Amino acid sequence: MTDLKSKVAASKGAGERGKPQNADYRALADFRYALRQFLEFSGSAAKSVGLTAQQHQAMLSVIGAPEGQPVTVGFLAERLLLKHHSAVELIDRLVELDLLTRQPDAADRRRVLLALTPKAKRLLTKLSAAHLEELRRIRPVFATLLDRLDL
């Protein structure tokens, strides 16, 4: 989030290049609309298997963590842009649903590592296949929108 704030601040006073034109506003509006459509698709897909969008995103963050990255409450909070206590509440719900497990870290007993259950992996397989198919379908739309922004 801080990185985004610094980029916005840097664009202020960037001269003519930083000053949006009407076409830029239209392209940004269309891009945000396309993002919202994808997020609506994603939320509906999660709901169809009994999950919230945030639960789906949490599970995806766990399975998609970079190689060697310990998946902790802090990691999940960062990836979901949540406060620590909100991440703990989300994790509690996922544990209750038998989608996530907590395991003490053998290297640091103060730290708890998160892992997906087999049930979670089955749900993610189904959801991810649908999401990848949707992204393949809408890829030309996003490519065109990004081209319009002349990035």
N, C-alpha and C positions, 0 to 999 in steps of 0.2 A: 504494500500500500504506500509506503514511504517513497518507493521508486516512482510510482505514478504521480505523487504530489510533486516530486522534484522535476518530472518531465513537464507537468502543467506549468509550474513556476518558470521553467526555462523557456517555454514557448512564449511567455509574456515578454514583450520587449524584443522579440526576435526579428523585428523589422517587418517588411512587407510579406516575407515568406510565412511568418507566423499569423498573419491576418487572414482569417477565413473569408472566403467568397461565398456567394449564394449557392453555387454548385457544391461547395464543401459542406455547407449546412444540410443540403438535400442528401448528399452521399452519407454523411454521418447519421442522419435520421433514418435513412434506408438501412444502413448497417445495423443500427441499434434495433430496428424493427426485425430484421432477419435473426439477430441474436435472440431477441425475445421469443420469436417463433420457435427457434431451436430449443430454448429453455422450456417453453410450454410443452413441446414434444417430449422432452426429457422428463419433466415432472409427471406427465400423463403416463409415460412408460413405467416410471417408478411406482406410481399409484396402482397400475394394473397388476403388479406383483406384491402389493401390500406394503410398499415402502413410501416414505416421504422423499422428496427430492434431496433433502439434506442427508438423510440416511444413505441414499444411493451414492451421493458424492463422497461421504465419509468412507464407505466401503471401497469405492474406486480409488480414493487417496491411499488407503492401506495397501491394496494390491498393486497400485501403480507407483509406489514409493521408489525412489532411485536405488539402484543396487548398493547394498551396504548401509543404507540409511535406516537407523533404528526407528521403528514406528512407535512413537510415544504420544502421550496426551498433547504435549507441546507441539510436536510435529503436526498432528491432526488439527489442532487449534490454528496453527499458522496457515496450513493449506486451505482451511475453510473460512479463514478470517474471522475466527471466533475468539472470545475471551476464554481463558483456561477453564473457568467453572462451567461455561456453556458447553465446551467440548466434553467435560466430564459427564454432564447430564446426557448428552447425545450418546456417549459411549455406554453409559448405564442402560439406556433404552436398547441399544444394539446387543448388549450382553443378555438382557432379559428376553430378547427375540431369538436368542441362540444364533446370532450372526457374527459376533465378535467375542474373542477371549482376551483376558488379561493374563500376562505371565510375568513373573519377576525376572528382571534382567540378571543373568548369571554374573556379568561383569560389574554391575552396580545395583545392589539389592534395593537401593532407594528408588530406582526407576522401574516403571512398568512398561512392558512391551505389548503391543496390540497385534492380534492375528485374526484372520478370517476363519470362520468355521466352514466345513464342507457345504452346509446349507447356503451360506453367503456366496461361496464360489459358484454354486449352481445358479443362483439368482443373477449374479454378475455376468455369467456366461450368456444368459438369455438377454439381459439388458444391453450388454456391450455389443452383441451381434446386431441388435436393433439400432443402436446408436451409430455404429459404423456404417450400416446400410443407409441411414438417414443422412449422415455426413457425406457419403459418396453421392447421394442424390442432390444435396444442396451445395456441394463444392463449387460448381460453376457460378452460382449466385454470389457466394462470398468472394470468389476470385474477381468477378466483375466489380463488386462493390469496393474491394481494396484497390483495384486499378483506378476506379473513379476518384479515389482519395489521393492518387498519384504519390504513393508512398515509396 
